[in-house]
Amino acid sequence: MRHLAAVFLTNVSEVTSLASSDVFRARKFTDIPFLSLDVELNTSSPLSFAISTGLGAIVDELLLHLESGHRYAPDGDLSTCLFVAASVNNFVVVRRLLDLGAEVDVPKGEKQLTPLHAAAENGCDEVVTLLLQHGASPHARSDSESTPFYRAARNGSIRTLRLLLEAGSELDSKTWDSWTPLMEAVENEQQQAVVKLLEWGADPAHISSTGDTPLSLAYGAHQRQHLVSLISEALSKRGVGAGAM
């Protein structure tokens, strides 16, 4: 039998003839013992592989044979197909999976990231909106206690941050080591996100469990002076001297 990846890449008609067979209903490629597999495919299902690589015609065909939107997903990291689609900002596939009954908050493997975490971190505004409309929780926590809002601060998308805040996200939600979204935005040099977070009332004086503060991170190794000025001004407005931080 031909290498399955070649089927994905070159022959939609062959996929059509096989789509209802046990080959394409396998949860992962390694359930098909007679295939020669590339390492990167070993934990992918046919559908999730097609979603992640943008093979739209193949996705369309396989979705016709999908019994439930949250099944037939990669086994290695326990992602769902919805998580994969959200991660690559595929709004159309996300909507179709949700319409098929995909469970919106099923987390990914050990990291316990939800599709909303993935969409927020990648600044996928339309996907974030769609997931929220379908009941995704803005309060979901990963294994490190990060929220989708925290992940959005890493990316710096103002629209995503606003969507999540309006949905009820906690402005100063803390991770396992007591880092806040403001600290994450500073660490990733997301200046506009820092400006907005401070405007919305994020705490510039917060101290993490490791002794880090937004200001200490702004000073950092690269002397992020533009961020130092923003945070120093915010501290001053709160009556906190920069020297105390």
HELIX and SHEET records of a PDB file:
HELIX    1   1 LEU A    4  THR A   10  1                                   7    
HELIX    2   2 VAL A   12  LEU A   18  1                                   7    
HELIX    3   3 ASP A   22  ARG A   25  1                                   4    
HELIX    4   4 PHE A   29  ASP A   31  5                                   3    
HELIX    5   5 VAL A   39  LEU A   41  5                                   3    
HELIX    6   6 PRO A   46  SER A   52  1                                   7    
HELIX    7   7 GLY A   56  LEU A   63  1                                   8    
HELIX    8   8 CYS A   81  SER A   87  1                                   7    
HELIX    9   9 PHE A   91  ASP A   99  1                                   9    
HELIX   10  10 PRO A  115  GLU A  121  1                                   7    
HELIX   11  11 ASP A  125  GLN A  133  1                                   9    
HELIX   12  12 PRO A  148  ASN A  155  1                                   8    
HELIX   13  13 ILE A  158  GLU A  166  1                                   9    
HELIX   14  14 PRO A  181  GLU A  187  1                                   7    
HELIX   15  15 GLN A  191  GLU A  199  1                                   9    
HELIX   16  16 PRO A  214  TYR A  219  1                                   6    
HELIX   17  17 GLN A  225  LYS A  237  1                                  13    
HELIX   18  18 ALA A  242  ALA A  244  5                                   3    
END                                                                             
